[in-house]
Amino acid sequence: MTQVTNVLLVGVGGQGVLTAARILAEAAFASGFGVTQSEVHGMSQRGGSVECQVRFGQQVTSPLIPAGETDVLLALDREEVDRSLPTVRVEGTVVSPAAQLLDALPHPRTLNVALIGALSTVLPFSGRAWRSALVRVLPPRFYALNRQAFDTGRGLARLCIRQGTKGLPKDET
């Protein structure tokens, strides 16, 4: 059996969840992995939940993460962490914004890329793969600002990453 890494990205409409998922998928592909991506937009245009699943590994056979098998949860919104936490393995990783990261952003709309920067510290992709993904996905006129956000997220990653979900509140529903 081959190892597949399951990443669930969540947020609300307008936060850039889809862009973050595209960057992650591109970095995985640039690193030589098989990649699948699926998205649920929900009421995204009205500020509702948005969810993307990115799976990568040597051989990925389904775009959907099996129940309870999320390895990494990247959440752009605190309420989405609470809603999505039951999908994360006990030994999984949670990436969410820390107050210091929010204060250090070069622009409020770069949170998604800053959290991808934090995520980059726990995934097996090279700096070259991440840079390539940023160039391929982001519009050229916003690249410099987003690259700054990515680097800020990498620098503050330890504040945004929680290894293991033990002790975090799980939804009882």
C-alpha positions as CSV (number, residue, x, y, z in Angstrom):
1,M,0.0,0.0,0.0
2,T,1.3,3.4,-0.9
3,Q,1.2,6.4,1.5
4,V,-1.2,9.2,0.6
5,T,-1.2,12.5,2.5
6,N,-4.7,14.0,3.0
7,V,-5.0,17.8,3.4
8,L,-8.3,19.5,4.1
9,L,-8.4,23.2,3.5
10,V,-11.4,25.1,5.0
11,G,-12.6,28.7,5.3
12,V,-15.4,30.9,4.2
13,G,-16.2,32.4,0.9
14,G,-13.7,35.1,-0.2
15,Q,-10.8,33.9,1.9
16,G,-8.9,32.3,-0.9
17,V,-9.4,28.6,0.1
18,L,-9.5,27.6,-3.6
19,T,-6.3,29.5,-4.4
20,A,-4.5,27.9,-1.4
21,A,-5.6,24.5,-2.6
22,R,-4.4,25.1,-6.1
23,I,-1.0,26.3,-4.7
24,L,-0.7,23.1,-2.6
25,A,-1.7,20.9,-5.5
26,E,0.8,22.5,-7.8
27,A,3.6,22.2,-5.3
28,A,2.8,18.5,-4.8
29,F,2.7,18.0,-8.6
30,A,6.0,19.9,-9.0
31,S,7.5,17.5,-6.4
32,G,6.6,14.5,-8.5
33,F,3.6,13.3,-6.6
34,G,0.3,12.1,-8.0
35,V,-2.4,14.7,-6.9
36,T,-6.1,14.9,-6.7
37,Q,-8.2,17.9,-5.6
38,S,-11.9,18.3,-4.9
39,E,-13.8,21.3,-3.8
40,V,-17.1,22.1,-2.1
41,H,-18.2,25.7,-2.6
42,G,-21.4,25.7,-0.5
43,M,-22.7,29.2,0.0
44,S,-19.2,30.6,-0.7
45,Q,-20.4,33.7,-2.5
46,R,-22.4,34.6,0.7
47,G,-19.6,34.0,3.2
48,G,-20.5,30.3,3.7
49,S,-18.2,27.4,4.2
50,V,-15.7,26.4,1.5
51,E,-13.8,23.2,1.7
52,C,-11.1,21.7,-0.6
53,Q,-9.5,18.3,-0.3
54,V,-6.0,17.8,-1.7
55,R,-4.6,14.3,-1.7
56,F,-1.0,13.5,-2.8
57,G,1.2,10.5,-2.9
58,Q,2.8,8.0,-5.3
59,Q,-0.6,6.7,-6.3
60,V,-3.9,8.4,-5.4
61,T,-7.0,6.6,-6.4
62,S,-9.8,8.8,-5.1
63,P,-10.2,12.6,-4.8
64,L,-12.0,12.3,-1.5
65,I,-10.5,12.0,1.9
66,P,-11.9,8.9,3.7
67,A,-13.8,9.8,7.0
68,G,-11.4,10.5,9.9
69,E,-8.3,10.3,7.6
70,T,-7.3,14.0,7.4
71,D,-3.6,14.3,8.0
72,V,-3.5,18.1,7.9
73,L,-6.2,20.6,8.4
74,L,-5.5,24.1,7.1
75,A,-8.2,26.5,8.4
76,L,-8.4,30.2,7.5
77,D,-11.2,30.7,10.0
78,R,-11.5,29.6,13.7
79,E,-15.1,28.5,13.4
80,E,-14.1,26.2,10.5
81,V,-11.4,24.6,12.7
82,D,-14.1,23.7,15.2
83,R,-16.4,22.4,12.5
84,S,-13.7,20.3,10.7
85,L,-11.7,19.0,13.6
86,P,-13.6,15.7,13.8
87,T,-12.3,14.7,10.4
88,V,-8.6,15.0,11.6
89,R,-6.6,12.0,12.7
90,V,-5.6,12.1,16.4
91,E,-2.0,12.5,15.3
92,G,-2.9,15.0,12.6
93,T,-1.7,18.5,12.2
94,V,-3.8,21.7,12.4
95,V,-2.7,24.9,10.7
96,S,-4.6,28.0,11.6
97,P,-3.9,31.7,11.9
98,A,-2.2,33.0,15.1
99,A,-2.7,36.6,16.2
100,Q,1.0,37.4,15.5
101,L,0.6,36.2,11.9
102,L,-2.5,38.3,11.4
103,D,-0.6,41.3,12.7
104,A,2.4,40.6,10.4
105,L,0.5,40.1,7.1
106,P,1.5,42.5,4.3
107,H,-2.2,42.7,3.4
108,P,-5.3,41.1,5.0
109,R,-6.1,39.3,1.7
110,T,-2.8,37.4,1.8
111,L,-3.8,35.2,4.8
112,N,-4.3,32.2,2.6
113,V,-0.8,32.3,1.1
114,A,0.7,33.0,4.6
115,L,-0.9,29.9,5.9
116,I,0.4,28.0,2.9
117,G,3.8,29.3,3.9
118,A,3.3,27.9,7.4
119,L,2.1,24.6,5.9
120,S,5.2,24.4,3.7
121,T,7.3,23.7,6.9
122,V,5.5,20.4,7.5
123,L,5.2,19.0,3.9
124,P,8.0,17.3,2.0
125,F,8.3,19.8,-0.9
126,S,11.4,21.7,-1.9
127,G,11.6,25.5,-1.9
128,R,11.8,25.3,-5.7
129,A,8.4,23.4,-5.9
130,W,6.7,26.0,-3.6
131,R,8.1,28.9,-5.7
132,S,7.0,27.3,-8.9
133,A,3.5,26.7,-7.5
134,L,3.3,30.4,-6.4
135,V,4.4,31.6,-9.9
136,R,2.0,29.3,-11.7
137,V,-1.1,30.1,-9.6
138,L,-0.8,33.7,-8.5
139,P,-1.4,36.7,-10.8
140,P,1.9,38.3,-11.6
141,R,0.9,41.7,-10.3
142,F,0.2,40.2,-6.8
143,Y,3.2,37.8,-6.8
144,A,5.6,40.0,-4.7
145,L,3.0,40.8,-2.0
146,N,2.0,37.1,-1.8
147,R,5.6,35.9,-1.8
148,Q,6.1,38.2,1.2
149,A,3.1,36.7,2.9
150,F,4.4,33.2,2.2
151,D,7.7,34.0,3.8
152,T,6.0,35.6,6.8
153,G,3.9,32.4,7.2
154,R,7.1,30.3,7.1
155,G,8.8,32.5,9.6
156,L,5.8,32.3,12.1
157,A,4.9,28.7,11.3
158,R,5.6,27.5,14.9
159,L,2.8,29.8,16.1
160,C,0.3,28.5,13.6
161,I,0.8,24.8,13.7
162,R,-0.5,22.3,16.3
163,Q,0.7,18.7,16.1
164,G,-2.0,16.3,17.2
165,T,-5.6,17.0,18.0
166,K,-5.7,15.5,21.5
167,G,-7.0,18.1,23.9
168,L,-8.6,20.2,21.2
169,P,-12.4,20.5,21.4
170,K,-14.1,18.0,19.1
171,D,-17.6,18.6,17.8
172,E,-20.0,16.4,19.6
173,T,-22.5,16.1,16.8
